Amino acid sequence: MASSKEYLEFILGQLSELEEITYHAMMGEFIIYYRGKIVGGIYDDRLLVKPVKSAISYMPTAPHELPYDGAKEMLLVDEVDNKEFLTGLFRAMYEELPAPKPKKKK
């Protein structure tokens, strides 16, 4: 099941206080970037983030879920209605997220 553009727009609205939030559509789902780093994505209308230590301590009871078959587990963000919670989560995670891989030259 693909994610809806409406759910993407809702999440982007919740993150509107943060600068440099971007997304990339991929196979019916959306990868979410914060200041150039992948934070997580929207899969089947669920916001999932990378299970970095800061995210785990920010959401200690968050369930681990698979975004799709064969993928690594991610953390399900339940509190998508809480704008302050979401922006705080992304800010807390930023330093721990891996730098983007350099693009390959053709």
Secondary structure as GFF3:
##gff-version 3
##sequence-region A 1 106
A	DSSP	alpha_helix	5	14	.	.	.	ID=ss1
A	DSSP	beta_strand	21	26	.	.	.	ID=ss2
A	DSSP	beta_strand	29	34	.	.	.	ID=ss3
A	DSSP	beta_strand	37	43	.	.	.	ID=ss4
A	DSSP	beta_strand	46	49	.	.	.	ID=ss5
A	DSSP	alpha_helix	53	58	.	.	.	ID=ss6
A	DSSP	beta_strand	64	65	.	.	.	ID=ss7
A	DSSP	beta_strand	74	76	.	.	.	ID=ss8
A	DSSP	alpha_helix	83	94	.	.	.	ID=ss9
###
